[in-house]
Amino acid sequence: MSQNSRTMTLADLRSQRWFGAEGQPGNHKSYRTKQMGYTSEDFQGKPVVGIINTWSDLNSCHTHFPQRVEEVKRGIWQAGGFPVELPALSVGETYVRPSTLIYRNLLAMETEEILRSHPLDGAVLMGGCDKTTPGLLMGAASMDIPVIYVPAGSMLSGHFRGQRNLGTGSSTWKALADFRAGKSDEQTWRAFGEGTARSPGTCNTMGTASTMTALADVLGMTLPGASSIPAVDSTHSQMASNAGRRIVEMVWEDLKPSRIMTRSSFLNAVAADMALSGSTNSLIHLIAMARRLDLELDLNDFAAASGKVPVLCNLQPSGQYLMEDFYYAGGLRALLRNIDQHLDLSCRNVTGGTLGEAIVDAETYEDDVIRPVSNPVYPSGGLVVIRGNLAPRGAVLKRAAAHADLLQHTGPAVVFVNFKDMLARIDDPDLEVTKDSVLVLQDAGPVGAPGMPEWGMLPIPKKLLEQGVRDMVRISDARMSGTSYGTCVLHVCPESRVGGPLALVQNGDLIRLDATNSTLDLLVPEDELSRRRALWTPPPPHYGRGYGALFSEHVLQADDGCDLDFLARTGNTPDPEARFS
Ligand code: FES
């Protein structure tokens, strides 16, 4: 039950500017709504609640959304609202190219403008597949009307020929390495993939989707614990209709994102991210989301939490289990209870209550899945922020998913000038590479690639795979899938395309990674780097026009969240005066 009181009257609702307008403007909205078969009783005098749905036939993670929309609508009707479904870009991670990060920003713009331009008093946001969570919440934060997030939930655990607990991404990357090393045939490898994707829902590891929906939950934007529910569990349907009921009350309470997402709640999310050993993508997304609310959040906040909060979530790719196990072990609420000393429990959520109230009765039922502080999966945070002369503005490493022997490593660079160069040469038998080499990928950043695709887990060269090598130090300005693993230093900032030091690395240069001391250095004298810098020229732009050009010309670097500069800045955007139309 909400602890908030109703502060809004019918006359205060945005939708009344459309439906309540005098004369022809209001009459026009009324008879056009009846054109759709609704009666006056259906919509007059009620809050209008949008359902922003990222379903499409090319988002395999959201295939259950048509049914969930009906469940959300049921809740909205029951609570006295008028539900209207509005489709939005689905950003299916599997299909969208060249990079879903580019379209995160487009979804954020679309969400904000859908909310602004229509007669909506509040909205239910439906997403889950990687970029949809930050995209929807960034747009909603900028618009700042009441919203509640309905996360898609994870797919079922993978099974294949007696092997259980197969994780989307994490297990398939390993199967791919075995296939490339000649340890399995193509038919087996393909069938294995099918065994890892068995139902609607998002990737079942602690990849980007599970991380971002969990962090939306920590931020207070979902019903408490909603992010842990598997997509096809009956409680997921119940959560959807509960969200529909709750959003109507949130409208009357004027419970907006800016009253829920504060700097303290973002610091809670950062702490939870460490305990989850969440996706490296989360750094970019959380910073972008916070900046939409004009809140301070930067890599220093992640570095501080990384030193304090242990990994307690034993999920792939850093651990053993999957999201189904996590839910039945107690889910996110149980995990948060185990790290409550690192959280501000007074932060508010969509219920109107506090985080403390949301987790006070949470229990852990499987303490190997959700570990106590006394028995962590990893003694410090899963993610480490790294700086040095190769990454002056920072980089990130998922150390809990890296090989421990490589966390302090010095080796000679093997440089690929872009992704095509890497694809062309990585399996060349003549490539001069050993297990001690450091693989470097340039031109894979926000502007360079463009959109820093998830290329950061560079494949191990085939000839090393055949020798049994399964991890190497890899460095790039790209991102990596949250389901990936290995000693991959990512998001090197500034990126090589804008002249960052990564652009200056040449074959044979020694690179020193010291994850213990959070440093990454190119061991080349400064006068030599100056000489190279003077000779360096940027490659030509990818786009001459269109959204790609808009993105490339305005995208911020990874440490600033890769938002578009004109969306990240503060400033007034007038709400339309629809009564005059
Ligand atoms: Fe959609 Fe992984 S592909 S969540």
Residues whose N, C-alpha, C, O or C-beta is under 5 A from the ligand:
A	BS01	FES	C61 E93 T94 G128 C129 D130 T202 C203 A209
